[in-house]
Amino acid sequence: MAINLHGYFDHLRSYLSDTYVVDKGDGEKVTITEEYYPEGSSKPRLMKIHFSFEGEAFAVNLDRKEKNPKGNGKYSPPLFSFLDDNGKPWSKKCDYVIFHRMPRHIYVYCIELKSKGINAETISGQLSAGVSWVKSLKKIIEHYSGHKKPIKVQKFVFSSNNKPDAYLGPEKKYLARDRSVRFYHYDEIKGNSLEDFENSCIETV
């Protein structure tokens, strides 16, 4: 049976564990948080980033931490409960994935949050792993429900680095070593809606 875009988006949201869904998009905005080090400071600051949006949206924290029941400290629970997460390819992940339904398409924003350090290789790997997670989720839904809809995926890194030019290409927008990753300084994204984000490299999965 065919399903419309709204129905498919509801499937995506309902199939995900509430453990990882950190914002359901109530109030026509989604919020993600990050502890980061402002330029020139040795003290971390908790930052909340709010995005308004048209349509529907919800945010997933792939890099979620919880208390370790076996001892002190925190750990990341496995993204797939039936797979060993210790040093496996799927244990790599980006910080957040935001799902966004517009009238004609479903968009996904894979986001990595950084302080001053910009390691292009690490960031690229984390975001690529986020895209792989989205593809895996989509395939699972297809296999179990039979429902299929295209999803448009984009990759972003947000950072507090005030001198990022050495890491960026000629346009000063994308990582020089991975043209698919769009860079934004934290100051650039304040007050943005999800529709405001620009990325010329969109992968349809």
Secondary structure, 3 states (H helix, E strand, C coil): CCCCHHHHHHHHHHHCCCCCEEECCHHHEEEEEEEECCCCCCCCEEEEEEEECCCEEEEEECCCCEECCCCCCEECCCCCCCCCCCCCHHHCCCCEEEEEECCCCEEEEEEEEECCCCCHHHHHHHHHHHHHHHHHHHHHHHHHHCCCCCEEEEEEEEECCCCCHHHECCCCCEECCEEEEEEEEHHHHCCCEHHHCCCCCCEEC
